[in-house]
Amino acid sequence: MDHTEGFQHPSFWWHLAAAVFFLLPWFSCRRGEPSARFIRVAELLAFSLGVLATSVMALYIPFEGRPDFIGLLALSNVILARAIFVPSSGRWTLTLGLIVGAVLLSFVYFGSLGLDVQKWSVIYPALINLSVERTAANITIEVGVWWVLALALSVGASVVIYGLRRRVRDAEQLGQYRLEEKLGEGGMGVVYRASHAFLRRPTAVKLLPPDKAGVDNLRRFEQEVQLTASLAHPHTITIFDYGHTAEGLFYYAMEYIDGLTLTDLVARSGAQHQGRVAHLMRQAASALVEAHGVGLVHRDIKPGNMMVHLLHPHGGGGDFIKVLDFGLVKEVRQEGGVELTNEANLAGTPQYMSPESITAPDVVDARADLYALGAVAYYLLTGTHVFTGKSIVEVCSHHLHSTPEPLSSRLGEPIAPDLEHLVLRCLAKDPSERPQSALELEQRLGACADVPAWSSEDARDWWAAHGELSRKTPPPAGEGMLTVEVQLTSRAGRDRA
């Protein structure tokens, strides 16, 4: 038959009708959120009509073309493709397969009854002496065996794929929280943006994967939750919830900050306005006043653990900072002893570690946090770290022995003398030469003279110009930043950069 006859042949139109029927569930479920019952009924109806059209199509194919096997091949591909691309349980795939198989085999059997046995014997010589009924039965059994194999593969695919999808869904559903987007990852876990199932409140969820849930890490993780939850300062991150799944995945939920880390801040616009830095550091110091007041030392103050956002963006608010990640906190007993919640390990981030954190990590006090806060202020004011190096050891050596370069020299521009002097005092090697408390640092930051003002309007203008950019802003080229988190017992670490 020529090309025109092909389009005019009934088998072509029945083939086209079958394809339309099989695609019907997809078209009917594209819009809105149909119920599970509607989807099941649509799929069952579509498959019934599709297999019916396929079987009728096979009736128009000459016997030499093996219409029974053509129908078998078409429907096997359909049921297998559905199992792969449409998530459903193995039981439902089996149900559909049995329905399709019943229709297919019925057409094969009754269609074979109307054929000349002599013609079939050309293909099956063994059938020449059999009756029409026996011939139809043998042909149906052969097709049935192949259909059972195709159905078994389809059910197996559904079980595996549906099971994997459920595991992923369960992994993304933690209690009342559903994970949405990965925000970051560190040595102590992964942070995701999430939403509460009922409140629809944006939340950040920190996970401790099972492969990291050793005794020490779990203790640190629980400690981070408990100690952070004990703090109520507005500039400290708020903890909402804590729990674990049946698979051993520990997590806690905290408020979601729609803002930037101080690292992102510098990456977007370089060295920051002096008034802005003084404003942000005062807020951070006030958060440490509460933490230090109850005997907690953060030990990992750094730009990546401090987030800034625009408070009440539609109501006239300005920059508002939050101190995060109390995973390396240690508790200083009020009676004079020291209890390390993470043994006597060297812990922190090298660019922001005080000299005593390197040489005597078991006796650090609140003034180590003030050193780190001074290093953060230096980074914000100049756009560079106080000290850099090619290795952790080199950076640590600078903290122990090198004198920080004056900020004005590093920046190439004058900085308010009181602010520059205060930042360099925070970076003193001897803790006794630094401000002796976070409260003192907060008060001295407020008393710095000649620091240009940074108003709420200035903050809103900055966020209007820079706040909509991607959160994954790359650091300035050539900055040579070494961002490392270490937890060491023998002066060894690993780069995270």
Secondary structure as the mmCIF struct_conf table of DSSP 4:
data_model
#
loop_
_struct_conf.conf_type_id
_struct_conf.id
_struct_conf.beg_label_comp_id
_struct_conf.beg_label_asym_id
_struct_conf.beg_label_seq_id
_struct_conf.end_label_comp_id
_struct_conf.end_label_asym_id
_struct_conf.end_label_seq_id
HELX_RH_AL_P HELX_RH_AL_P1 HIS A 3 GLN A 8
BEND BEND1 HIS A 9 HIS A 9
HELX_RH_AL_P HELX_RH_AL_P2 PRO A 10 SER A 28
TURN_TY1_P TURN_TY1_P1 CYS A 29 CYS A 29
BEND BEND2 ARG A 30 GLY A 32
HELX_RH_AL_P HELX_RH_AL_P3 ALA A 36 LEU A 59
TURN_TY1_P TURN_TY1_P2 TYR A 60 TYR A 60
BEND BEND3 ILE A 61 ILE A 61
HELX_RH_3T_P HELX_RH_3T_P1 PHE A 63 GLY A 65
HELX_RH_AL_P HELX_RH_AL_P4 PRO A 67 PHE A 85
BEND BEND4 VAL A 86 VAL A 86
HELX_RH_AL_P HELX_RH_AL_P5 GLY A 90 LEU A 113
TURN_TY1_P TURN_TY1_P3 GLY A 114 GLY A 114
BEND BEND5 LEU A 115 LEU A 115
HELX_RH_AL_P HELX_RH_AL_P6 VAL A 117 ILE A 123
HELX_RH_3T_P HELX_RH_3T_P2 PRO A 125 LEU A 127
TURN_TY1_P TURN_TY1_P4 ILE A 128 ASN A 129
BEND BEND6 LEU A 130 LEU A 130
HELX_RH_AL_P HELX_RH_AL_P7 VAL A 132 GLU A 172
STRN STRN1 GLN A 173 LEU A 174
TURN_TY1_P TURN_TY1_P5 GLY A 175 GLN A 176
STRN STRN2 TYR A 177 GLY A 186
TURN_TY1_P TURN_TY1_P6 GLY A 187 MET A 188
STRN STRN3 GLY A 189 HIS A 196
TURN_TY1_P TURN_TY1_P7 ALA A 197 LEU A 199
STRN STRN4 PRO A 202 LEU A 208
HELX_RH_3T_P HELX_RH_3T_P3 PRO A 210 LYS A 212
HELX_RH_AL_P HELX_RH_AL_P8 VAL A 215 ALA A 229
TURN_TY1_P TURN_TY1_P8 SER A 230 SER A 230
TURN_TY1_P TURN_TY1_P9 PRO A 234 HIS A 235
STRN STRN5 THR A 236 THR A 236
HELX_LH_PP_P HELX_LH_PP_P1 ILE A 237 THR A 238
STRN STRN6 ILE A 239 HIS A 244
TURN_TY1_P TURN_TY1_P10 ALA A 246 GLU A 247
BEND BEND7 GLY A 248 GLY A 248
STRN STRN7 PHE A 250 GLU A 255
BEND BEND8 GLY A 259 GLY A 259
STRN STRN8 LEU A 260 THR A 261
HELX_RH_AL_P HELX_RH_AL_P9 LEU A 262 SER A 269
BEND BEND9 GLY A 270 ALA A 271
HELX_LH_PP_P HELX_LH_PP_P2 GLN A 272 HIS A 273
HELX_RH_AL_P HELX_RH_AL_P10 GLN A 274 GLY A 293
TURN_TY1_P TURN_TY1_P11 VAL A 294 GLY A 295
STRN STRN9 LEU A 296 VAL A 297
BEND BEND10 ARG A 299 ARG A 299
HELX_RH_3T_P HELX_RH_3T_P4 PRO A 303 ASN A 305
STRN STRN10 MET A 306 LEU A 310
BEND BEND11 LEU A 311 HIS A 312
TURN_TY1_P TURN_TY1_P12 PRO A 313 GLY A 316
STRN STRN11 ASP A 319 VAL A 323
TURN_TY1_P TURN_TY1_P13 GLY A 327 LEU A 328
STRN STRN12 LYS A 330 VAL A 332
TURN_TY1_P TURN_TY1_P14 GLN A 334 GLU A 335
BEND BEND12 GLY A 336 GLY A 336
STRN STRN13 VAL A 338 GLU A 339
TURN_TY1_P TURN_TY1_P15 THR A 341 ALA A 344
STRN STRN14 LEU A 346 GLY A 348
HELX_RH_3T_P HELX_RH_3T_P5 PRO A 350 TYR A 352
HELX_RH_AL_P HELX_RH_AL_P11 PRO A 355 THR A 359
HELX_RH_3T_P HELX_RH_3T_P6 PRO A 361 VAL A 363
HELX_RH_AL_P HELX_RH_AL_P12 ALA A 366 THR A 382
BEND BEND13 GLY A 383 THR A 384
BEND BEND14 VAL A 386 VAL A 386
BEND BEND15 LYS A 390 SER A 391
HELX_RH_AL_P HELX_RH_AL_P13 ILE A 392 HIS A 401
HELX_LH_PP_P HELX_LH_PP_P3 SER A 402 PRO A 406
HELX_RH_AL_P HELX_RH_AL_P14 LEU A 407 LEU A 411
TURN_TY1_P TURN_TY1_P16 GLY A 412 GLY A 412
BEND BEND16 GLU A 413 GLU A 413
HELX_RH_AL_P HELX_RH_AL_P15 PRO A 417 CYS A 426
TURN_TY1_P TURN_TY1_P17 LEU A 427 LEU A 427
BEND BEND17 LYS A 429 ASP A 430
HELX_RH_3T_P HELX_RH_3T_P7 PRO A 431 GLU A 433
BEND BEND18 ARG A 434 ARG A 434
BEND BEND19 GLN A 436 SER A 437
HELX_RH_AL_P HELX_RH_AL_P16 ALA A 438 ALA A 447
TURN_TY1_P TURN_TY1_P18 ALA A 449 ASP A 450
HELX_LH_PP_P HELX_LH_PP_P4 VAL A 451 ALA A 453
HELX_RH_AL_P HELX_RH_AL_P17 SER A 456 HIS A 466
TURN_TY1_P TURN_TY1_P19 GLY A 467 GLU A 468
BEND BEND20 LEU A 469 LEU A 469
BEND BEND21 ARG A 471 ARG A 471
HELX_LH_PP_P HELX_LH_PP_P5 THR A 473 PRO A 476
TURN_TY1_P TURN_TY1_P20 ALA A 477 GLY A 478
STRN STRN15 VAL A 484 LEU A 488
BEND BEND22 THR A 489 ARG A 491
STRN STRN16 ARG A 494 ASP A 495
#
